[in-house]
Amino acid sequence: MHFNVKEDIIQITSLWQGERFEDGRPRVPDKYLKALHSLTLEEVWKPIFVKGYENQFEGRLKLLHNDGRKLIGRAVTASFLPTRPDYNQTVMEIGRSEGRTGTYNQWVIDSLTEGDVCVVDMYDKIYKGTFLGGNLTTAIAGKTKTGGGVIWGGIRDVEQMKQIQEVQVYYRGIDPTPIREFVMAGFNTPTKIGNAVCLPGDIVFGTDAGVLFIPAHLVEEVVDGAVKTKVKDMFGFEMITQNKFTTAQIDKNVWTKEMLDLLVDYINTNEAAAKYRDIDWSKEYGLAANGDPTDTQSAL
């Protein structure tokens, strides 16, 4: 038995074909994390849900900061169980042999890098289940810069934690007791947060409504699709207002070359759309030229 095993992480995230961290977690490029900040929960949730990923959202968590900020980063996962003396002794010996020091929650925090979020199943333990307090939240801020935590369990030292502006934390409850009587069951393994499943390297998308875990191999598709939809909606509104196109034309899955040319010109000349100028529309031009066999609207 070992923890944070690179080969195991690669195996359970095998659909990811890009760069990986040293521990094997998918390294989704920073540009996608940045892009997610401008998207809504519904924009990001829908393309995941329609692909069959129906257990990725949990909305029964409390927020450390209720100011509208999002928590977006790469998941480092951990799962825990109520303690059992023989198992705890074995696990601590394994940890020491792997060079780990301190308590189990420190093992997780020590592994974080910039842009990470710790995703922890404390089996809804709040009394003596306070995975984070002031000191460890300060450590998270230093290591991740913009990260935080999703804790299916408790936190403590909330007044001190709220002074740390660089992080956001989702949690189940607050208790003044320090964490006690728990044992690690998995580190960077599949983790359950309420109704949701998170794998190491998933992108945590936390909003006021709750937390969505985006599978790493779907992030590019989700972000690009949502961003394209957003700018097409902006353009479409103007075209309908100017009576250049009808709502039926705008709502088609496949646009004509004429419409795409006008869209690209709109993006390149309109300052409100300036942030969308690096989008690649070659796929859409290909569909305009060859048609999309899945687009029933175009066949009418």
N, C-alpha and C positions, 0 to 999 in steps of 0.2 A: 504494500500500500504506500502510495506517495501522493503529494499534493502539488497542484499547479504543474501538471505534466504536459510538456510541449507536444509530444506525440498524440496524446489523448485529445488535446485542444484542437489540433489540426484535423484529427479524424472526425470530431463532432461538428466541425465547421467546414467540412470539405467542399461545400458549394462556393465558398469564397476563393477566388482565384488571384487575388491581388497580394500586396505586400503584407507581411506579418511582423508582429513584435517578436522580440527574442523568446518570449514565453509561448509563442505560437498563436496568440490572439490575432484576429484580422485587424489590419491597420487601415480602417476606412480613412481616405484622405481628408485633411482638414477643411478643404473647400466645401465638402458636403455638410460638415458640422456647422460651418458658418452659414450656409444657405438655409439650413433648417430653422434658423432663428426667425426667418421672415414668413414661415409657413404655419398654418393652423393645424390643430389636432386632426380635424376631419379631412383636410387635404392629404395628410400623411397616412392616416389610418386606412382610408378606403382602398388604395392599391394593394395594401398588405392583406386586408380582409378578403378581397375577391380572389386572391390566390390561395385561400384556404388557411391562412394564418389567423385563426379566430381566437386565440388565447394569448394575445400580446398586450392587452390593456388592463390596468388596475386603477380604479378610481376611488378607492376607500382609504386613501392616505391623507395625512395632515401635512402642511407645509411649514417649514421654518420661517420663510419670508413670504408674506402675502402681498407682494407688490407687482405681480404680473410677470416676473422674470421667468425665463425658461431654464431648465437644466438639460444640457445636451452634451453627451460625451460617450466614450467607449466603456462598455461594462467590464468590470472585474468582479466576478461572482464568488459568493461563499454561502454555504449552507451549514446550519448547526442543529444539534439535537440536545435534549436534556442530558445532563451529565450522567455517566456511569463509571465508577472508579476504575475498573479494569481497562475499559476502552479509552478513557481519558489518559491513563498512564501510557498506553501504547501509542496513542496519537501524539502526545507530548514528546515521547522518545523519538518518534519518526521526525517530528519537527526539528528537534535538536540535531538529529543526524543530517538534516538538510540545511543546517546553519541558521535556523529561525530562532529568534529570541523574543522574550516577553510573552504576552497573552495572545490568544487566538485573534482577537480583533487587531492587535498590533501587526500580526503576520500579514493581514490583508492590507492595512494602511501602508506598511513598509514597501509593498509591491507596486504601489500606484506610480504612474508617470503623468506627464502633462496631458490634459484632456480626458483623463479617466474619471469614471464614476464607480464607487463601490456599491454593488447590488447584493444585499444580504438578507437571507431568510433566517430570522431568529425565531421561527415557528410561533410568531405572534406573542412572544414573551416580552412583557413590559417591566413588571417587578423583577429586579435583578437581571433584566434583559436589555439594559441601556447600552447598546453597541457603541454609540457615539456620545461624547461629552465635549466640553470646551477644548481640552488639550488635543484630542484626536481630530476634532474638526479643524483646529488650527493647522495640524499636520497635513490634513487633506488640502487645505487652501494653499499651503506651501508647495506641495507636490504636484497638484493638478492645475493650479492657477484659476481655472474656471469650473471645476468639477463640483462634486458633492457626494451625496449618498441617497440610496433608496433602501430603507430599512423596514422589513416586515417584523417590527419589534419596537423597542423603546429607545429613548434618548434622555439625557440629563444635562444639567448646566445650561439650560435654554437661554437664560439672560446673557451668558457669556457667548454662546453660539451665535446669537443674533447680532453680536457686534462684529462678526466675521462676514463682511459683505461679499467676499469673493465666491462664496459657496451657496448652494441651495440643498436642503435636505428634506426628503419625504420620509414620514415615519408613522407609526401606529399610535403611540402614546408616550407620555412623559412620566418619569418616576425619579425621585432623588437617589434611589439606591444605586450603588456601583454594580457593574455587570458581574455575575457570579453563576456558578453551577450550569455551565454549558460546555459543549464539546464539538469540535469541528467534524463535519461529515463530508464536506467537499470544498475544494478550493479551485476556482475556475473550472467548474463542472456545471451541468444544467441546474438552474436554480428556480424555484417557484416563489413568486411574489403575489400572494393572494390568488387571483384567478389567472395570472400571467406567467409565462415561461420565458426565462432569459438565459441565453447562452453567452459564454465569454466572448467579448468583441462585438456583441449586439450594440446598436446605438440607442442610448437612453434618450427619450424625448419626453421631458417632463414639462407639463403646463399646469395652469390653475385647476384644470379638470382632473388631472391624474397623470399617470406615467404609461407611455407606450414604448415597447421594446422592438426596435426595427432590426430584423435579421440583416447581418452585414452584407450579404450578397444581394440584397434588394435595395440597399440605400441609394445607389446611383439611379436606378430606375424610378424609385419613389420621388427623389428630389428633382430629377430632370423633368419627370412628368408633371409634378406639381408646379414647378417654376414655369414651364411652358404653358400650362393651363392658366396660370395667373396673368401672364403677359398677353396671351390670346384673348382673355376676357377683357383686359384693358382696351386692346385694339378693337375687339368686336363691338364694345359699347360705343366707341367713337364712330365706327363704320355704320352701325345701325342708326345712330343719331343723325349722321350725315346722309342717310338713305342710300349709301353706296352698296350695302348688302342687306339681305333680309335675315331675320333670326334663323330661318331654316338653313340658309347657307352657312351662317356662323356656327350653328350647332352640329354640322356634319362632322363625322370623325375624321374624314379626309378632306383637306382643303385643296382647292385648285392652285396651279402655279401662279396665277394672277393674284390670288388672295395672299399667298405666301410672299410674293414679291412686295406687295403693299405692306405686309406685316414687317418684313425685314427693313423696309424703308422707314416705317414708323418707329421701329426700335432705334435705328441709326440716327434719326433726326429729332426725336422727342426726348427731352431731358428727363421726363418722368419715367422713361423706359431705359435710361442709360445703363442701369445695372444689369440689363439682360443682353447686352451686346456681345457677350462671348458664347451665347448659346449656339449650338450646332443644329441646323435645320435640315441636314442632308437626308435624314430618314424621311422627313415629311415631304421633301421634294421627290424622293424616290416613290413614295406612295401616290403622290399627285400624278406622276408620269405613268406608273404601272398599275395603280389601283390597289385596294386592300380587300382581299377575299373575305375578310371577317367583317367588313363594313357593309351591313345590310342597307344602310341609308343610301350609300352611293349606288347600289344596284337598282334602286327604285326609279 
